[in-house]
Amino acid sequence: MNDTGLTNSSPHLLSPFDLHGLPLRNRVVMAPLTRARAGRDRVPNDVMVEYYTQRASAGLIIAEATVISEQGIGWVDSPGIYNDAQVAGWKKITTALHAAGTPFFLQLWHCGRASHSSFHGGEPAVSASSVKINGDSIHTPDGKQPYETPRALETEEVAAVVEDYRRAAQRAKAAGFDGVEIHAANGYLINQFLDSKTNQRTDRYGGSVENRYRFLKEVVEAVLSVWPANRAAVRLSPNGNFNDMGAPDFRETFTYVAGQLNAFDLAYLHVVDGLAFGFHELGTPMTLPEFRAVFSGPLMGNCGYTQESAEAAIASGQADLIAFGRPYLSNPDLVERFANGWELNPPADLKVWSAPTPEGYTDFPFHQQS
């Protein structure tokens, strides 16, 4: 029973979890959500402190995708982790969350081809290969612009990008984060190397699945030179079509990648297994049991979960943690609503997701205010 006299209908979802010695008060994870409130300098600010602190009852919070370098930029007003001012800005948030007892991981991001030359002084974005996104337009500092053909990274340039990930991991540690998550999902740079649709290289980073995995492997190894393995994680999206992704050999690719990552003893593997963010329809969707078969560490599901389906996934052993994204936009007290059977706030309007104002960001009511 909880303090309202109601029976907790999610005993597994709301139970504590030991993440390799990092205690989580529950298994509800706040997913990384790009909210574009960091301004042109990409420095986390006071309204971001309030936003994250409002959601501190989560068992674990993963910060919004955060660019590792200027080359990695591809989103208006998203935060960075490549200079001292950004480290200081993030430090305010990690301090506030630690005061609330909430572990906080930073998601390391390089947009790759999901960018535009206007972010890069007129130079093209980089990718695994010169394959353009098949889509309408991208939001840029100059408004909506058509997608452009990226420049393929030269073989000798890849090491510098790997080094950018290592430096970002160092800065994340300096900012007080509890760990880092490598964003290898949703059509961004690492995903562009993994996917045979976007990787048409003929060097050691292209062709076979072993070669296409090489870049991610090198990034993981670089990050683990800074963080212990049990404080670093990877995010994959095997079923997603966001940013024009998806290849017929997706099951072979992601089964292999997850199996290789298993050897690192990572903090967790974060799998966007749900289809609510789009599905490439190139075969039956990959499910968490397929990943459980090749990855023995903590497994996190994500995308489209409800309280009921999350409870079922954890109760059945398919997942150890479930990340919630969109419900956290409009429900800062999501855990309390789950625990007490309180109705959720109406979903946030798409217009406020990335609006450059506190409105639609920190003004959603807690249940007591409803």
N, C-alpha and C positions, 0 to 999 in steps of 0.2 A: 504494500500500500504506500502511496505517496502522501504528501502533507495536505492534499485536497480530499483524501479519502478515496481516491480513484485507484483502481488496480493498474499497475504498470503493464501495458500491453506489449512492451518491447524489452523484455528482460535481458535478451542477448545484446541488442543494439545499444542499450544504455548501461551495459556492464563495463567495468574497468578493463583495460588492456595494458599489458606490459610490452612496450615496443623496445625490445632489446635493452631493458633497464630504464627506459624513459616511460614513466607512468602516465597513462592517458585515463582521464576520469570516465570516459565513455568511448564508444567506437564510432561516433558521429564525427566526420571530418568536414571542415569547411573547404570546399574545392577552390583551387585558384580561379579567380574571377577578374578578368580585365575590366577595370572600371574607369580608367583614363582620368584620374583626378590629380596627377602629379605635376601638371603644368609643363611648360616648354623646357624647363631645366631638368625635368624628370627626377626631382627630389621629393621624397615622401614628406608630407606636411601634416599640420595639426588635424585637418578634417579626416585624413587617413588614420591618424591615431584614434580618433573617436570611432570611426567605422569599424576598425578591427576590434577595439576594446568592447564595443557593443555586442560582439559575437563571441566573446571569450568563454562562453560555456561549452563550446565545442571541445571534443577530446583532443583534437589536433587542428590547427589552422595551417593551410598552405597558402602562402602569400601569392598574390596575383603574379602572372608571368612578368619577369623582370629582365630587361635586356642586359646582356653581359658586356656590350661594347656599342660604340656608335654604329659600327657596321651592322650590328644585329637589329637596329631599330626598324620598325615597320608599322607602328601604331601611334596615333596622335596621343600625346600626354601620358603615355605609360611610364612607369618608373624604371630607373636604371640601378645598376650596382657596379659602375665602372669608375666612379670618382669619390673623393673624400666627402663631399657634401651629401651625396646619396647615402653613403654609409652612415653619416650622422643623422640623416632623416630617418632611416630605417631603425637606428638605435633607439629613437624615441618610442617606436612601436614595439620593438622587442622588449624594452623595459616595461612598458605598460602591460603587455600580455604576461610577462613573467610575474609581475605583481599580482596578476589575477590567477596565476597557476596554470597558464595555458602554453603548451609547447607550440613552437612556430617554426615552420620550414620555409625556405625561400625557393621558388621555382626559377631556375636558370633558363634563359630564353634567347634564342637567335632566330629571327623571323625568316632569314634566307630570302627566297623568291617572293614570299608574301609581304612585299615591301614595294617601294617606288623610288625612282631617282630623286624625287623632291625631298626625300629624307636624307639624301646622300650627296648634296651639292651638285646634282645633275648626273652623278655616276650611277650606273645600273646596280640593282641589287645583285647579290651573289647567291648561287645555289650549287647543288651537285652537278647539274647539267643545264644547258640553255633551253629549258622547257618552260614556256609561259603558262600561267594559270588561265584556264578556260573559265572566265567569269566576266561579269559586267564591269565592275569598277572597284577601286579601293579608296578608302578615306585617307587623304593626305593633308599636310599642312596647308595646301592650296585648294582644298575641297576634293570632291570626288574626281578621280582620274582613271583612265583605262589601265588595266594591267599591262605590264611591260615584260619583255623577254629578259630574263636575268643573265648574268655572266657566270659561266662555270668557273668555280675555283680551280686554279692551277694546283697540280699535285703538291708543289712546294709551298703553297699558301696554306694548306690545311693545318699544318703544325701551329701556325700563328693563331688560328681560330681555337684550336685545342688549348693553347696557352691562355687565350682570353677566358675560357671556361675555368681554368685553374685559378687565374687571378680573381675572377668573380667569386669563386668558392672561398678564397682567402678573405675577400672583403665581406662576404656573408658571415664568416666566423667573427670578423672584427665588429660587425654590426650586432652581434649577440644572438644570431639565429641558433636554433637547436639542431639544424641540419639543412640539407639542400635536396631539392628534387630536380633532376635533369629532365627538361621538357623535350621528349623525343616523339611527340604526338601532334595531332591536329594540323599536319601539313607544314610544319615549320622546319628549319634547316636539317636537323638530325633525321626527321621523318623523310625529308627529301632524299637523303642518302640511303635510307633503308628501303624505300619503295622502288621497285623496278620500273614503275611508270615515270618517275622523275629522275632516276639515276640511270643515265645512259653512258656512263664513263667506261673507259677501256684501261684505266690504270689500276693500281692496287685497291682503289676505293670503289670499283665498279664491277659489274658482271655477276659473279656468283653471290649467293646470299652471304657467304663468309666475307667476301670483300665489301659488300654493301654495309655489313655490320661493323666493319673496321673503324669507321669514324666514331660511332657511339662507343665502341670498346676503348678507344684512345681517350675520349672525353671522360668516361667513367674512371679510367686509370689516373687521369690528371686530377680529377676531383678527389679521388682516394689518396692522393699524395698530400692532401690538406685535411680531409675529414676521415675519421674511421668509417669503415664500410657500413656499420650499423647506424650511421647518421647521414647516409646518402641513399637516394631512391631514384627510380626512373619511371616516367610516365609514357605509356604506349596507347595508341588508338587503332586497333586492328581493323575495326569495322567502319571507320569514319571516312566521309567524303569531303569534309571541310577543307577549304583551300584546294579543291579539285584533286583529291587523293583517291587512291584505291587501285590495286593491281590484281590480276587474276591469281597470282601466286602468294596472296596475302597470308594464307594459312601457313604455308611452308615458311615464309619469312618470319612471322611473329612467333611461331612455335620454336624456331631455331633461336631467335633473339632472346626470348624468355629463358630458354634452356641455358644459353651462354651466360646470361645475367645471374642465373642461379649460383654460379660458381663464386660470385663476389660476396655472398652473404650480406646483401643490402638491407637497409632498414625496412623497405617494402617495395613491392612492384605495384604501381598504380595503373590499372587497366580501364580505359574508357570502353566498357563492354556494352553499354546501352546504346540504343539507336536514336535517341531523341535529338541528337545533334547532327543527324544525317547518316545514311547508310549507302555504301557504294554498290550494293546489290550484285556483287561478283561471286556469290556463293552463300552458303548458310552462314549466319553470323558466328564469330568465335565467341565462346562462352567462358566463364570463369573456371569451370572444371577442366577445360583444356589447358589453361594456364597452371592450375593447381597440379596437373600431372607432370609438369616440367619445372615448376618453380616451388621450392619447399619453404620459402620464407613467408612473412606476412603479405597477404594479398588484399588489395583495395579495389573495390568495384566503384563505378561512377557512371552517371548519365541516366536520368529519368527515373531514378529510384524513388519510391514512396516509403513512408515509415514501414508499411506492411511488407513490401518486397525486400527492403533492407533487413528487417528482422528475420525474414525467411532465409535470406542468403547467408547470414551469419549463423543462424540456428542450425542450418544444414551443413555448415563447414565449408561452403563454397568461398566465402570471404571472411576476413578477419576485421576489416574496416570498410565503411561505405562513405564515400564523399558525396556531399550534396552541394549543388551549385545554385541553380535558379531559386530554390526555396530560401536560400540564405540572402538573396537580394532584398526581399521584403519582410523577412522574419529574423530579426537579430537574435531573438530568443527561441530559435528553432528547437533546441534541446528541451527547454522547459515546456514548449507546446507539445512535443512528443511525449514527455513524461507525464503530463497532466491531461492529455486528451483535448487540449485546446485547439480550436479551429485556427487554420493558418490565415494570415493576411492575404488579400487578393494578390495575384502575381504582379510583379513590377512591370510597368509598361516598357516596351522596347526602347522608347525614346529616352528614358532616364538611365539606361544601362551605362552609357559612356558619356553622359552629359557633363560638362565642366562646372558643375555646381553642387553644393551640398544637398539640394533638392533631389529626391529620388536616390539618395545615398545614405544619409544618416538620419532621415526624418521618418522612417517607417516605425509605427508604434509597437512598443512592447505590449504584451497581453493586458497588463494592468491599466494601460493607457487607452485601450480599445473602447 
